[in-house]
Amino acid sequence: MRFIREHKLFSLLITVVLILSIIMIVSYKMGGAHSFIGNLLQTGTTSIEKPLSSGSTSVKSNLRGIFKFRQVVDENEQLRKEVSDLQQKVIKLTLKKNELKQLKELSNALNYESVNDNHNLVSANIISLDGSNWFNLFTIDRGTESGIKKDCIVVNGDGLVGKVTETGKGWSKVVSIIDESNNVSFMVLRDMSLIGVVSGDSKGSLSGFMLDNKASVIEGDVLVTSNMGLYPAGIKIGKIRSVEYNSDTQLKTVKIEPSVSFKSLQKVAVII
């Protein structure tokens, strides 16, 4: 009794534990899990398990979502790579097609009758532009080692390109006919008695005038070099787009579309 008085809290806890133990034993004997106490205990256990189970399901769902997202990202990355590879293949095929087209045109240039009689041709690649978007000035990969000299004429399969202004071993600089510093005499292919002079406008086109202000040139007339001056006769220059009469200069002026596409020029031939 003295111990109980001195240790009241401890004695109370012992009493409660004993009572609960007795109740659980009696409850089990009287009906097990189906008794009131069993139901109460089962309810408590279920209440604890439910949020734990829900949390576990949520975690599993989130983890599945993360892994699924990672898989989608990886697949998109792979598709982007495949698209990029296909685009590169298309570009390479396009470049190859353009190169083959220019090689074919270049082979036509090598068959100019007016050139082959007295001259040889050296094929060359354009390796750089000298500050121009229109190939006004550019450099090729052939030079003195191939017999190229200053003022050699440059052509391609479509017609006249320009002339060489400087040259060295393995390189030559070319000024094209669309440069405003370059003047070329021409004649009309339809009537070679009609002659004039053409020069570039540095914008990809040509303009010129007829020596005879009464010359009967018309839109669509094809112009070729006349053999007056530096350029041999018969090389195609371009086609007349428009004809006007300038009352101030009293000259018949012409606008010409070059036969050479100076925006896509890659290969040329040099007459030596």
C-alpha positions as CSV (number, residue, x, y, z in Angstrom):
1,M,0.0,0.0,0.0
2,R,2.9,2.3,0.8
3,F,4.4,1.6,-2.6
4,I,1.1,2.5,-4.4
5,R,0.8,5.8,-2.5
6,E,4.4,6.7,-3.4
7,H,4.0,5.7,-7.0
8,K,0.5,6.7,-7.9
9,L,1.1,7.4,-11.6
10,F,3.0,4.2,-12.2
11,S,0.3,2.3,-10.3
12,L,-2.4,3.9,-12.5
13,L,-0.7,2.9,-15.7
14,I,-0.3,-0.6,-14.5
15,T,-3.9,-0.8,-13.6
16,V,-5.0,0.5,-17.0
17,V,-2.8,-1.9,-18.9
18,L,-4.2,-4.8,-16.8
19,I,-7.8,-3.8,-17.4
20,L,-7.3,-3.4,-21.1
21,S,-5.6,-6.8,-21.2
22,I,-8.5,-8.4,-19.4
23,I,-11.0,-6.7,-21.7
24,M,-9.1,-8.0,-24.8
25,I,-8.9,-11.5,-23.5
26,V,-12.6,-11.6,-22.6
27,S,-13.5,-10.1,-26.0
28,Y,-11.5,-12.7,-27.8
29,K,-13.1,-15.5,-25.9
30,M,-16.5,-14.1,-26.5
31,G,-16.3,-13.5,-30.3
32,G,-12.8,-12.6,-31.6
33,A,-12.6,-10.0,-34.3
34,H,-16.4,-9.9,-34.5
35,S,-16.9,-8.5,-31.0
36,F,-17.3,-4.9,-30.2
37,I,-13.7,-4.6,-29.1
38,G,-12.5,-6.5,-32.2
39,N,-14.5,-4.2,-34.4
40,L,-13.1,-1.2,-32.6
41,L,-9.6,-2.4,-33.1
42,Q,-10.2,-3.3,-36.7
43,T,-11.6,0.2,-37.4
44,G,-8.6,1.8,-35.8
45,T,-6.2,-0.4,-37.9
46,T,-8.2,0.4,-41.1
47,S,-8.1,4.1,-40.4
48,I,-4.3,4.0,-40.0
49,E,-3.8,1.8,-43.1
50,K,-6.1,3.8,-45.5
51,P,-4.0,7.0,-45.7
52,L,-0.8,5.0,-45.8
53,S,-2.2,2.9,-48.7
54,S,-3.5,6.1,-50.5
55,G,-0.1,7.8,-50.1
56,S,1.6,4.7,-51.5
57,T,-0.7,4.7,-54.5
58,S,-0.1,8.4,-55.1
59,V,3.6,7.9,-55.0
60,K,3.5,5.0,-57.4
61,S,1.3,7.1,-59.8
62,N,3.6,10.0,-59.7
63,L,6.7,7.8,-60.3
64,R,4.9,6.2,-63.3
65,G,4.1,9.7,-64.6
66,I,7.8,10.8,-64.2
67,F,9.1,7.8,-66.0
68,K,6.5,8.2,-68.8
69,F,7.4,11.8,-69.3
70,R,11.1,10.9,-69.4
71,Q,10.3,8.3,-72.1
72,V,8.3,10.8,-74.2
73,V,11.1,13.4,-73.9
74,D,13.6,10.7,-75.1
75,E,11.4,9.7,-78.0
76,N,10.9,13.4,-79.0
77,E,14.7,13.9,-78.9
78,Q,15.2,10.8,-81.1
79,L,12.6,12.0,-83.6
80,R,14.2,15.5,-83.7
81,K,17.6,13.8,-84.4
82,E,16.1,11.7,-87.2
83,V,14.4,14.7,-88.8
84,S,17.7,16.7,-88.6
85,D,19.6,13.8,-90.2
86,L,17.0,13.6,-93.0
87,Q,17.2,17.3,-93.6
88,Q,21.0,17.1,-93.9
89,K,20.6,14.3,-96.4
90,V,18.1,16.3,-98.5
91,I,20.5,19.3,-98.4
92,K,23.4,17.1,-99.6
93,L,21.3,15.6,-102.3
94,T,20.2,19.0,-103.5
95,L,23.7,20.3,-103.5
96,K,24.9,17.3,-105.4
97,K,22.1,17.8,-107.9
98,N,22.9,21.4,-108.4
99,E,26.6,20.6,-108.8
100,L,25.8,17.9,-111.4
101,K,23.6,20.5,-113.3
102,Q,26.4,23.0,-113.3
103,L,28.9,20.4,-114.4
104,K,26.6,19.6,-117.3
105,E,26.3,23.3,-118.2
106,L,30.0,23.6,-118.0
107,S,30.5,20.7,-120.4
108,N,28.3,22.7,-122.8
109,A,30.5,25.7,-122.3
110,L,33.5,23.6,-123.4
111,N,31.8,23.1,-126.8
112,Y,31.5,26.8,-127.8
113,E,32.5,26.7,-131.5
114,S,33.8,30.3,-131.4
115,V,36.1,29.4,-128.5
116,N,37.3,25.9,-129.5
117,D,38.8,27.1,-132.7
118,N,41.6,29.1,-131.2
119,H,41.4,28.6,-127.5
120,N,41.5,26.1,-124.7
121,L,39.3,26.1,-121.5
122,V,40.2,25.4,-117.9
123,S,37.3,24.5,-115.5
124,A,37.4,26.0,-112.0
125,N,35.4,26.2,-108.8
126,I,34.4,29.5,-107.1
127,I,36.0,29.5,-103.7
128,S,35.0,32.9,-102.3
129,L,33.1,36.1,-102.9
130,D,34.8,39.4,-102.6
131,G,32.2,41.4,-100.7
132,S,29.3,40.8,-103.0
133,N,26.0,38.9,-102.8
134,W,25.6,38.8,-106.6
135,F,29.0,37.4,-107.6
136,N,30.2,40.8,-108.9
137,L,33.7,39.9,-107.8
138,F,34.8,36.4,-106.8
139,T,37.9,34.1,-106.6
140,I,38.4,30.8,-108.4
141,D,40.7,27.9,-107.5
142,R,42.8,28.0,-110.7
143,G,45.6,30.4,-111.6
144,T,48.9,30.8,-113.3
145,E,49.8,27.1,-113.0
146,S,46.9,26.4,-115.4
147,G,47.9,29.1,-117.9
148,I,45.4,31.7,-116.7
149,K,46.4,35.3,-117.2
150,K,44.9,38.7,-116.5
151,D,41.9,39.5,-118.9
152,C,41.2,35.8,-119.7
153,I,37.5,35.4,-120.4
154,V,35.3,33.4,-117.9
155,V,32.2,31.6,-119.1
156,N,29.8,28.8,-117.9
157,G,27.2,26.6,-119.7
158,D,24.7,29.5,-119.9
159,G,27.0,32.2,-121.3
160,L,29.4,35.0,-120.4
161,V,30.4,35.4,-116.8
162,G,33.2,37.9,-116.8
163,K,37.0,38.3,-117.0
164,V,40.1,37.7,-114.9
165,T,41.5,40.8,-113.1
166,E,44.3,39.2,-111.0
167,T,45.9,35.8,-110.9
168,G,48.5,33.8,-109.0
169,K,49.4,30.2,-108.3
170,G,46.2,28.3,-107.4
171,W,43.9,31.3,-107.6
172,S,42.4,34.0,-109.8
173,K,40.1,37.0,-109.2
174,V,37.2,37.5,-111.6
175,V,35.0,40.6,-112.2
176,S,31.6,39.6,-113.6
177,I,29.7,41.3,-116.4
178,I,27.1,42.5,-113.8
179,D,29.7,44.7,-112.2
180,E,29.2,48.3,-113.2
181,S,32.9,48.6,-114.0
182,N,32.7,46.0,-116.7
183,N,31.7,47.0,-120.3
184,V,31.0,44.5,-123.0
185,S,30.2,45.1,-126.7
186,F,27.3,43.0,-128.1
187,M,25.4,42.2,-131.2
188,V,21.8,41.0,-131.6
189,L,21.7,37.3,-132.5
190,R,18.7,37.9,-134.8
191,D,20.4,40.6,-136.7
192,M,24.2,40.8,-136.1
193,S,24.3,44.3,-137.7
194,L,22.7,45.6,-134.6
195,I,25.4,46.3,-132.0
196,G,25.7,48.1,-128.7
197,V,27.5,48.2,-125.3
198,V,26.3,46.7,-122.1
199,S,27.4,47.1,-118.5
200,G,26.3,45.8,-115.1
201,D,24.3,47.6,-112.4
202,S,25.8,45.6,-109.4
203,K,22.2,44.3,-108.7
204,G,22.3,41.2,-110.8
205,S,21.0,42.9,-114.0
206,L,22.5,44.5,-117.1
207,S,21.7,47.7,-119.0
208,G,23.1,49.1,-122.2
209,F,22.5,51.1,-125.3
210,M,22.5,50.7,-129.1
211,L,25.1,52.4,-131.2
212,D,22.4,53.2,-133.7
213,N,19.5,55.0,-132.0
214,K,17.2,53.7,-134.7
215,A,18.2,50.1,-134.3
216,S,15.1,47.8,-134.5
217,V,15.7,45.8,-131.3
218,I,12.8,44.3,-129.5
219,E,12.0,42.7,-126.2
220,G,13.2,39.1,-126.2
221,D,16.1,39.6,-128.5
222,V,19.1,37.5,-127.5
223,L,22.5,39.3,-127.2
224,V,25.9,37.7,-127.8
225,T,29.5,39.1,-127.6
226,S,30.6,40.8,-130.8
227,N,34.4,40.3,-130.9
228,M,34.9,44.0,-130.5
229,G,37.4,44.5,-127.8
230,L,38.4,41.8,-125.3
231,Y,35.6,39.2,-125.6
232,P,35.5,36.7,-128.5
233,A,32.3,36.6,-130.7
234,G,29.4,34.4,-130.1
235,I,29.2,34.0,-126.3
236,K,25.6,34.5,-125.0
237,I,25.2,37.5,-122.8
238,G,21.4,37.6,-122.1
239,K,18.0,38.6,-123.3
240,I,16.5,42.1,-123.7
241,R,13.7,42.7,-121.1
242,S,12.8,46.3,-122.2
243,V,13.7,48.9,-124.8
244,E,13.4,52.7,-124.3
245,Y,14.5,55.8,-126.0
246,N,16.4,58.4,-123.9
247,S,15.7,61.8,-125.3
248,D,18.4,63.4,-123.2
249,T,21.2,61.2,-124.6
250,Q,19.4,60.5,-127.8
251,L,20.2,56.8,-127.4
252,K,18.1,53.7,-127.5
253,T,18.6,52.0,-124.1
254,V,18.0,48.4,-123.2
255,K,17.5,46.4,-120.0
256,I,18.9,42.9,-120.2
257,E,18.4,39.7,-118.2
258,P,21.7,37.9,-118.0
259,S,21.8,34.4,-119.3
260,V,23.9,33.3,-116.3
261,S,22.3,32.9,-112.9
262,F,24.8,34.9,-110.8
263,K,23.1,34.0,-107.5
264,S,23.8,30.3,-107.8
265,L,27.1,30.3,-109.6
266,Q,29.5,27.5,-108.5
267,K,31.6,26.4,-111.4
268,V,33.1,28.3,-114.4
269,A,35.4,27.8,-117.3
270,V,38.3,30.1,-118.2
271,I,39.2,30.7,-121.8
272,I,43.0,30.6,-122.2
